[in-house]
Amino acid sequence: MEFLWEGNVRKANPYTPGEQPNGQGVIKLNTNENPYPPPELVAEVLMDYNRDSARLYPDTNSTALTEALAKRYGVDASQIFIGVGSDDVISMLFMTFFNSSKPVLFPDITYSFYEVWADIYKVPFKTLPLDENFRMNPADYKIENGGIIFPNPNAPTGVYEPLELVEEIAAANPGAVVIVDEAYVDFGGVSCLPLIEKYDNLIIVQTFSKSRSMAGMRIGFAVGNKRLIKFLNDVKFSVNSYTMNHISQLCGAASVKCDVYFKNTLEKIINTRENTKRRLAELGFSFPDSKANFIFARHDVKNAGEIFNALKARKIYVRHWNKPRISDYLRITIGTDGEMDTLIEALKGIINHEQNF
Ligand SMILES: *Cc1c(COP(=O)(O)O)cnc(C)c1O
């Protein structure tokens, strides 16, 4: 039944996040969270938190966090925008910069939230097909457009494109803002951050949710030309000034200072990923080479949906999409070595079972 007022509703097709199962014995390899905790300094900030501070509104500029990031990445504080996770940052970027009747461009296989934002902000979009190896063709991005966004490395494929591709796209589109979503860049890619000095239309987005082990704290940021950041802040302060809560600001700033811990964590995950690639290949999986904290793999024989369900029955959660071009694939987050051992053993059981028939 429809109500009479429904004609005025902003109707949306929301993004579907991965499941957050809890309970004993669950192995969660479905939302690309980091299997290791944030650094000890973050625990100290939490333990030392004075509850009286909660009475006050937080700093609207997240000054401590912004300054820690500016120092870490060698940019001015005026070039940084902080948001409640990179989803909030990208949502603000869509609202601020993708405001044209020309289509916003992004790959056909990518983070499915982009389409949701285009839809909710009522901007047209056009998806450009990746090639059969899930690679982007920069020439595709030389058509009239109202903005461009893509992740690098891409999700859910893990494919990393070289900086020359980013540069070619930024250079070809001086009249549009180009957003590079670097949610996974710390796991082996090279950030295009230095290019923001050369291209005033380029903005990069990163998150604390994956490489920095803080998905629960909801911290994301964008870095770009200071005029881009000013426009972005004007829109943000027109929607909600107090987005970043005080505790997240303090924990985020603490985390940025622990670079040795950060690098050690990344090294462990990268090692586990490279080991997992070898073991998956031995079991008959193939996958595009991943520079992220997940592997996008298909099995030569066994159907992805069946493997997904069989893993779930063993309380191992991975991600599967029933969508064109990718329904044969599973996206498997890199967990600890122990979690990956359990996964590989389970996969052996599931695949051998098939071969017995
Ligand atoms: C995880 C992810 C994000 C969002 O992360 P937040 O937790 O909101 O910071 C953005 N883009 C891509 C491609 C992601 O995979």
The ligand as an SDF file (V2000), in Angstrom:
LIG
                    3D

 15 15  0  0  0  0  0  0  0  0999 V2000
   35.7070    0.0680    3.2890 C   0  0  0  0  0  0  0  0  0  0  0  0
   35.6340    1.0430    2.1380 C   0  0  0  0  0  0  0  0  0  0  0  0
   35.2390    2.3620    2.3170 C   0  0  0  0  0  0  0  0  0  0  0  0
   34.6120    2.8930    3.5640 C   0  0  0  0  0  0  0  0  0  0  0  0
   35.2510    2.7630    4.6820 O   0  0  0  0  0  0  0  0  0  0  0  0
   34.8510    3.5610    6.0010 P   0  0  0  0  0  0  0  0  0  0  0  0
   34.7710    2.5000    7.0320 O   0  0  0  0  0  0  0  0  0  0  0  0
   33.5600    4.2950    5.8150 O   0  0  0  0  0  0  0  0  0  0  0  0
   35.9960    4.4890    6.1830 O   0  0  0  0  0  0  0  0  0  0  0  0
   35.3010    3.2200    1.2380 C   0  0  0  0  0  0  0  0  0  0  0  0
   35.6900    2.7940    0.0360 N   0  0  0  0  0  0  0  0  0  0  0  0
   36.0390    1.5310   -0.1940 C   0  0  0  0  0  0  0  0  0  0  0  0
   36.4470    1.1090   -1.5480 C   0  0  0  0  0  0  0  0  0  0  0  0
   36.0090    0.6130    0.8540 C   0  0  0  0  0  0  0  0  0  0  0  0
   36.2910   -0.6680    0.6260 O   0  0  0  0  0  0  0  0  0  0  0  0
  1  2  1  0
  2  3  1  0
  2 14  2  0
  3  4  1  0
  3 10  2  0
  4  5  1  0
  5  6  1  0
  6  7  2  0
  6  8  1  0
  6  9  1  0
 10 11  1  0
 11 12  2  0
 12 13  1  0
 12 14  1  0
 14 15  1  0
M  END
$$$$
